[in-house]
Each structure stands twice: as structure tokens, then as C-alpha cells.
């Protein structure tokens, strides 16, 4: 077997760098309730990893919010941006981990967040210049768990999936990275644990993002 060295690391954003899954759920549940509707039993799990177009369509078409999907997206993204302006929920040690890995590897970001939120988060956190490539699932045909966003991020780096590692937390994110052929590092979220089948696709499972050091990546 030929040894392949990792050349780049592709980060997810929500749940890996910023702890926003609970914020997303709170904002979207509140928005849905204002319109007299309720989440479906599987809405939260399904929306984790969906692109903006996909989750807004879910809330409009399946949950029944009486607004068009583009209107739902604009409403919810506006509320999320306001929450980020008030208090950016950076995961402890995440920014330092990004910088440490950036000292040895090329970095990209593949997120289900909208472009406006990605840019705002990275600017606020002082991480914009750490990433060569940043990509939203809005900018590819399909959101996670489809592999599109990871394949495009790798392509923009000019690399192949086999020399790239991905850091993910959610079931759909883990499935996306694995389907794209990257070496997957799982950092499961404590409140929204990943499904067993999704974790099975990871080469390494850690308890905290701070465990993902350059040395750990080099040993994958």
C-alpha cells in the first residue's frame, strides 16, 4: 500500500469552529412558531448540513411556513446574522487549532452556512486569511450529505480528495466528506451526536477540536 501524505485540511464551520447548532435550532423553531407551525419529528436532523435553499424549502414546503423559500431564507439568515453580531459562539480552542494546522497544511472551508454568514464569522474571528478556499453549499448543486461541497473545495485547491482531510461533526457532514473520498476526522457534537453509520466513515474520532493537532493529522 502506498503511503499518502495529507496536504490540506478542509474544515466544516458550524459545530466545528463555532457552536451554532443550538442557535440555528432556536432561531428556526422560534420563526416557525411565530407562523403557527411546528418542526416535524425529523426536521432538526434533516436540516443539519442542508444548504440554505434546501432548509428554507423544507420549512416552507414541508413544515408549512406561509412564506416562499427565498423569503424564509432571508428572514432566518437575518436573524442569525444579528445573533452573530451580538455574540459569536466560537468553540474554545477552535481558532488556535485552525492557525496551528494552517502552519503546516493548506486550509479550506466547506460549510452549509450561507456565504454572508461564513464571511462574517471568519472576519469576526480573525480567520479570513487562514483559508485559501471557502465554500458554501449554496454555491454547489447539492448540500450535505451529497459530496458536492467537499469535491468542489478540493478542486479549488487543485488537489485530489485522497490527499485531503476533513473535520466534521454532524451526520450529514461526515457522510458528505466520506462520500467525497477525504480522510475524515469526526468531532461529534455533545447535544447533536452523529449517527453510528456516519461515524463509521471516519478515520479518527476525537472529543474536542483541540485534539486535532498537526501531528495527529500527519499520522492519519
C-alpha positions in Angstrom: 0.0 0.0 0.0 1.3 3.5 -1.0 1.5 6.0 1.9 -0.3 9.2 1.0 0.5 12.3 3.0 -2.2 14.8 3.8 -1.6 18.1 2.1 -4.7 20.0 3.0 -7.4 20.1 5.7 -11.0 21.1 4.9 -13.0 22.4 7.9 -16.7 22.4 8.4 -17.9 25.6 10.2 -21.0 25.1 12.3 -20.3 22.6 15.1 -16.5 22.6 14.4 -15.3 26.2 14.6 -18.5 27.8 16.0 -21.0 26.2 18.3 -24.2 27.3 16.4 -26.3 24.2 16.0 -28.4 25.2 19.1 -28.6 28.7 17.9 -29.9 27.6 14.5 -32.4 25.3 16.1 -33.6 28.1 18.5 -33.9 30.7 15.7 -35.7 28.4 13.3 -38.0 26.9 15.9 -38.9 30.4 17.0 -39.5 31.6 13.5 -41.7 28.6 12.7 -43.7 29.0 15.9 -44.4 32.7 15.0 -46.1 31.4 11.9 -48.2 28.9 13.9 -46.3 25.8 12.7 -44.1 23.2 14.4 -41.0 21.3 13.4 -41.6 17.8 12.0 -40.1 15.0 14.1 -37.0 14.8 11.9 -36.7 18.4 10.9 -33.7 19.3 13.0 -31.7 16.2 12.0 -32.5 16.7 8.3 -31.6 20.4 8.2 -28.2 19.9 9.8 -26.0 20.0 6.7 -28.7 21.2 4.2 -27.9 24.2 2.0 -29.8 27.4 2.5 -32.1 26.6 -0.4 -32.8 23.1 0.9 -33.6 24.0 4.5 -35.7 27.0 3.6 -37.7 24.9 1.2 -38.2 22.3 3.9 -39.6 24.9 6.3 -41.8 26.4 3.6 -43.0 23.3 1.7 -43.0 20.6 4.4 -43.3 22.4 7.7 -45.8 24.8 6.2 -44.4 28.3 6.9 -46.6 30.5 4.8 -43.7 32.2 3.0 -41.7 31.3 -0.1 -38.4 29.5 0.4 -36.4 32.6 -0.6 -38.4 34.7 1.9 -37.8 32.1 4.7 -34.1 32.1 3.9 -33.9 35.9 4.1 -35.9 36.0 7.3 -33.9 33.4 9.1 -30.4 34.5 7.8 -31.2 38.0 9.0 -31.9 36.7 12.5 -28.8 34.5 12.5 -26.6 37.4 11.4 -28.0 39.5 14.2 -27.2 36.8 16.7 -23.6 36.6 15.4 -23.2 40.3 15.8 -24.3 40.1 19.4 -22.2 37.2 20.4 -20.1 34.9 18.1 -20.1 31.4 19.7 -16.6 30.4 18.9 -15.8 26.9 20.2 -12.9 27.1 22.7 -9.6 26.4 21.0 -11.0 26.3 17.5 -9.3 29.4 16.2 -6.0 28.3 17.6 -6.5 24.9 16.0 -7.1 26.5 12.6 -4.0 28.6 12.9 -1.9 25.7 14.1 -3.0 23.4 11.2 -2.6 26.3 8.8 1.1 26.4 9.8 1.6 23.0 8.2 -1.3 22.4 5.8 -3.3 24.2 3.2 -6.7 25.0 4.5 -10.2 25.2 3.0 -13.7 25.5 4.5 -16.8 23.7 3.3 -19.9 24.9 5.1 -23.6 24.6 4.9 -23.9 28.2 6.1 -24.8 30.9 3.7 -21.9 32.9 2.2 -22.9 36.0 4.1 -22.6 34.1 7.4 -19.3 32.4 6.5 -17.7 35.7 5.7 -19.0 37.4 8.8 -17.9 34.6 11.1 -14.4 34.4 9.7 -13.9 38.2 9.8 -15.2 38.5 13.3 -13.0 35.5 14.4 -9.9 36.9 12.6 -9.6 33.8 10.5 -10.3 35.1 7.0 -6.7 34.9 5.8 -6.2 31.4 7.2 -8.3 29.8 4.4 -7.3 29.6 0.7 -10.8 28.4 -0.2 -14.1 29.0 1.5 -17.2 27.4 0.0 -20.9 27.4 0.9 -23.3 24.6 -0.1 -25.3 27.5 -1.7 -22.5 27.5 -4.4 -22.8 23.8 -5.4 -25.7 21.8 -6.8 -26.4 19.8 -3.6 -25.9 20.2 0.1 -24.5 17.7 2.5 -24.7 14.6 2.7 -24.0 14.8 -1.0 -20.2 15.2 -1.6 -20.5 18.3 -3.8 -19.1 20.9 -1.5 -16.1 18.8 -0.5 -15.3 17.8 -4.1 -15.5 21.5 -5.2 -13.4 22.7 -2.3 -10.7 20.1 -3.1 -10.9 21.0 -6.8 -10.4 24.7 -6.0 -7.3 23.8 -4.0 -6.0 22.0 -7.1 -5.8 18.7 -5.2 -7.4 15.3 -5.1 -9.6 14.0 -2.2 -7.0 11.4 -1.3 -4.5 14.0 0.0 -7.1 16.0 2.0 -8.5 15.5 5.5 -12.0 16.8 6.6 -13.0 17.9 10.0 -16.8 17.4 10.6 -19.3 17.0 13.4 -22.8 16.2 12.0 -24.1 13.0 10.4 -24.7 14.7 7.1 -21.3 16.4 7.1 -19.5 13.2 7.9 -21.3 11.4 5.1 -20.5 14.2 2.7 -16.8 14.2 3.4 -16.6 10.4 3.3 -18.5 10.2 0.0 -16.1 12.7 -1.5 -13.2 10.5 -0.6 -11.5 12.6 2.0 -9.9 11.2 5.2 -12.5 12.1 7.8 -11.9 13.3 11.3 -15.1 13.4 13.4 -15.6 15.8 16.3 -19.1 14.8 17.5 -21.3 17.4 19.0 -22.4 16.7 22.5 -26.0 17.8 22.0 -26.5 16.6 18.5 -24.5 13.3 18.3 -23.7 11.8 14.9 -25.3 8.6 13.7 -23.3 5.4 14.0 -23.2 4.8 10.3 -21.8 8.3 9.8 -19.1 7.9 12.4 -18.2 4.6 10.8 -16.9 6.5 7.9 -14.4 8.5 10.0 -10.7 7.5 10.2 -10.4 9.3 13.6 -13.0 10.3 16.2 -11.9 12.9 18.8 -13.7 14.5 21.7 -12.6 18.1 21.1 -11.3 20.1 18.2 -8.1 20.9 20.2 -7.1 17.3 19.8 -6.7 17.8 16.1 -3.0 18.9 16.1 -0.7 18.9 13.0 1.0 15.8 14.4 -2.3 14.0 14.6 -3.1 14.8 11.0 0.3 13.8 9.9 -0.3 10.3 11.4 -3.6 9.7 9.6 
